[in-house]
Amino acid sequence: MGRRVALAAGVGALLGLAWWGVFELIASGAVCSFEDWGCLGTFVMTVPVFTVVAAVLGGFALRSLSVSRAWLVAVPATLMAVVAMVLLLGMPFLAFAVFAALYSLIAVLTR
């Protein structure tokens, strides 16, 4: 059980770091312009794409680490973490902790 939770927390933490990186890239204006709706439009289009990609990568990562019920951990944990991070929009540095905590919690709940 401990191994499963630790692996889920590790995968969640890596996905949280990816969220933080994507958000900082958008916020810096490197991939969008600050005119009109440029960066907001980029963010609105990126969130659903990131959610799907992160859930699939999380599922495959947990599956490759031989975690039982990998997809039951990855999909709901990613969805909840992305919603939490959209609500905590001004604090992208919390993504690491939020993703790790939710992946761990779902790993415990779906054992």
C-alpha positions in Angstrom: 0.0 0.0 0.0 2.8 2.4 0.9 4.6 1.8 -2.4 1.4 2.5 -4.3 0.8 5.8 -2.5 4.5 6.9 -2.9 4.5 6.1 -6.6 1.2 7.9 -7.1 2.5 10.9 -5.2 5.7 11.0 -7.3 3.8 10.9 -10.6 1.4 13.6 -9.2 4.3 15.8 -8.2 5.8 15.5 -11.7 2.5 16.5 -13.3 2.2 19.4 -10.8 5.6 20.6 -11.9 4.5 20.3 -15.5 1.4 22.4 -14.7 3.6 25.0 -13.0 5.9 25.2 -16.0 3.0 25.5 -18.5 1.3 28.2 -16.5 4.6 30.2 -16.0 5.3 29.9 -19.8 1.8 31.4 -20.6 2.1 34.0 -17.8 5.5 35.2 -19.1 4.0 36.0 -22.5 6.5 33.8 -24.3 3.8 31.9 -26.2 1.1 34.6 -26.4 0.7 38.4 -26.6 -0.6 40.6 -23.9 -2.9 42.4 -26.3 -6.7 41.7 -26.3 -7.4 38.2 -25.1 -4.1 36.6 -26.2 -2.8 35.0 -23.0 -6.2 34.4 -21.5 -7.3 32.7 -24.7 -4.1 30.6 -24.7 -4.8 29.6 -21.1 -8.4 28.7 -21.8 -7.4 26.5 -24.7 -4.5 24.9 -22.8 -6.3 23.8 -19.7 -8.5 21.1 -21.3 -5.6 19.9 -23.5 -3.3 19.7 -20.4 -6.0 17.8 -18.5 -6.3 15.1 -21.1 -2.6 14.8 -21.7 -1.8 14.7 -18.0 -4.4 12.1 -17.2 -3.1 9.9 -20.1 0.5 10.3 -19.1 -0.3 9.8 -15.4 -2.2 6.6 -16.3 0.6 5.2 -18.4 3.2 6.2 -15.9 1.4 4.4 -13.0 0.6 1.5 -15.2 4.3 1.1 -16.2 5.2 1.2 -12.5 2.8 -1.7 -11.9 0.4 0.2 -9.8 -2.9 -1.6 -9.6 -5.9 0.3 -10.9 -3.7 3.0 -12.4 -6.4 4.6 -14.5 -8.7 4.9 -11.5 -6.0 6.9 -9.8 -4.9 9.0 -12.7 -8.1 10.2 -14.3 -10.0 11.5 -11.2 -6.9 12.8 -9.5 -5.9 14.8 -12.6 -9.4 16.2 -13.0 -9.6 17.3 -9.4 -6.1 18.8 -9.4 -6.7 20.8 -12.5 -10.0 22.2 -11.1 -8.2 23.0 -7.8 -5.4 24.8 -9.7 -7.8 26.8 -11.8 -9.5 27.9 -8.5 -6.0 28.7 -7.1 -5.0 30.6 -10.2 -2.8 33.1 -8.5 -0.6 30.5 -6.8 0.8 28.1 -9.5 3.6 27.1 -7.2 1.1 25.0 -5.2 0.6 22.7 -8.2 3.4 20.4 -7.0 1.7 19.9 -3.6 -1.9 19.8 -4.9 -1.2 17.2 -7.6 0.9 15.0 -5.2 -1.7 15.2 -2.5 -4.6 14.3 -4.7 -2.8 11.5 -6.5 -1.9 10.1 -3.0 -5.4 10.4 -1.7 -7.0 8.8 -4.7 -4.4 6.0 -4.5 -5.5 5.3 -0.9 -9.2 5.5 -1.8 -9.0 3.1 -4.8 -6.9 0.4 -3.3 
